[in-house]
Amino acid sequence: MFNRRGELSIFRIGLVVGIIGFLAIGAGVVAFLTDQASRQVPLDIALYPNAQPWGTAELRGASRKLLFRVAGTNPDDVARFYQQQMSEFYGNNDFTCVRTPASGEARPERGVPNPIPFQFACLFDRSGFNSTQFTRVVI
């Protein structure tokens, strides 16, 4: 930092500051790329206990759709389980699973042999800058 005469060298100080700046920029780029890479894989959420695989659906691109079945369980219990998962995921209770319709049962459509009376949808979203990563659980 000092020159031969014992005085502060502006050149050496500038060189050290420049090197530290380049290292900080490099660390930022590495952190950004690491974060982006972590969002290139599916967002896995814990399954409800005793959930059995029931198949997959064909999707394009980086999407996947997995189907599971839980025998002998009330849908409200499954929704409570995923609501607890959402509270842990987000760290608060600001986000909730949404029931459709909000109360009662949906009006069955003509020609639909096994109508779904209601459903819960729980969205786990970890999207960030220039990337999307989420899992939607439909009960």
C-alpha positions in Angstrom: 0.0 0.0 0.0 2.9 2.3 0.6 5.6 3.3 -1.9 9.3 3.3 -1.3 9.2 6.7 0.4 6.6 5.4 2.9 3.7 7.3 1.4 0.4 5.8 0.4 0.4 4.7 -3.2 -2.8 5.6 -5.0 -1.9 3.1 -7.7 -1.6 0.2 -5.3 -4.7 1.2 -3.4 -6.6 1.4 -6.7 -5.2 -2.0 -7.7 -6.3 -3.7 -4.5 -9.8 -2.1 -4.7 -10.1 -3.2 -8.3 -9.1 -6.8 -7.4 -11.6 -6.9 -4.6 -14.3 -5.5 -6.9 -13.6 -8.1 -9.6 -13.7 -10.8 -6.9 -17.1 -9.5 -5.6 -18.5 -9.4 -9.1 -17.3 -12.9 -9.8 -18.8 -14.2 -6.5 -22.1 -12.5 -7.5 -22.1 -14.1 -10.9 -21.4 -17.6 -9.4 -24.1 -17.1 -6.8 -26.6 -16.0 -9.5 -25.8 -19.0 -11.8 -26.0 -21.4 -8.9 -29.4 -20.0 -7.9 -30.6 -20.3 -11.5 -29.3 -23.9 -11.8 -31.2 -24.9 -8.6 -34.4 -23.9 -10.3 -33.9 -26.1 -13.3 -35.2 -29.2 -11.5 -38.7 -29.9 -10.3 -39.7 -28.5 -6.9 -40.3 -31.6 -4.8 -42.9 -31.3 -2.0 -43.4 -34.1 0.6 -46.2 -36.6 -0.3 -49.1 -37.2 2.0 -48.4 -40.4 4.0 -49.4 -43.6 2.2 -49.9 -41.8 -1.1 -49.5 -44.4 -3.9 -48.4 -43.5 -7.5 -51.3 -43.5 -9.8 -49.6 -42.5 -13.1 -48.2 -39.6 -15.0 -49.5 -37.3 -17.7 -47.8 -36.2 -20.9 -46.5 -32.6 -20.7 -44.1 -30.5 -22.8 -40.8 -28.9 -21.9 -39.6 -28.8 -18.3 -43.0 -29.7 -16.8 -44.2 -32.9 -15.2 -47.4 -34.1 -13.8 -47.5 -36.9 -11.3 -50.7 -38.4 -10.0 -51.1 -40.0 -6.6 -54.0 -41.7 -4.8 -54.7 -42.0 -1.1 -57.3 -44.6 -0.1 -59.5 -44.2 2.9 -58.6 -40.6 3.7 -60.8 -37.5 3.9 -59.8 -34.8 1.4 -59.9 -32.2 4.2 -57.2 -34.2 6.1 -55.0 -34.1 2.9 -55.7 -30.4 2.5 -54.7 -29.8 6.1 -51.4 -31.7 5.6 -50.5 -29.6 2.5 -51.6 -26.4 4.3 -49.0 -27.3 7.0 -46.5 -27.9 4.3 -47.2 -24.5 2.8 -46.8 -22.8 6.2 -43.4 -24.4 6.6 -42.4 -23.7 3.0 -43.3 -20.0 3.1 -42.5 -19.5 6.8 -45.8 -18.0 7.6 -49.6 -18.4 7.1 -50.0 -15.8 4.4 -50.6 -18.4 1.7 -53.4 -21.0 1.9 -54.8 -23.9 -0.1 -57.9 -22.7 -2.0 -61.1 -24.8 -2.0 -63.2 -24.6 -5.2 -66.1 -24.0 -4.7 -65.5 -22.2 -1.4 -68.3 -24.1 0.3 -70.7 -26.8 -0.7 -70.3 -28.8 -3.9 -70.0 -27.9 -7.5 -73.1 -28.4 -9.7 -72.5 -31.5 -11.7 -72.4 -31.1 -15.5 -74.6 -33.2 -17.7 -72.8 -36.0 -19.4 -70.0 -36.2 -16.9 -70.1 -39.7 -15.3 -68.1 -39.0 -12.2 -68.2 -35.3 -11.4 -65.7 -33.9 -8.9 -67.8 -32.2 -6.1 -64.9 -29.9 -5.0 -61.2 -29.6 -5.0 -58.3 -28.0 -3.1 -55.4 -26.3 -4.9 -52.1 -25.6 -3.0 -49.4 -23.6 -4.8 -45.7 -23.9 -3.7 -43.9 -21.2 -5.7 -40.1 -20.7 -5.7 -39.9 -18.5 -8.8 -37.1 -15.9 -9.0 -35.4 -13.5 -11.3 -35.8 -14.9 -14.9 -36.9 -18.3 -13.7 -40.1 -20.1 -12.7 -40.3 -23.1 -10.4 -43.5 -24.2 -8.7 -45.5 -27.2 -7.7 -49.3 -27.1 -7.6 -51.0 -29.8 -5.5 -54.6 -30.5 -6.5 -56.7 -32.5 -4.1 
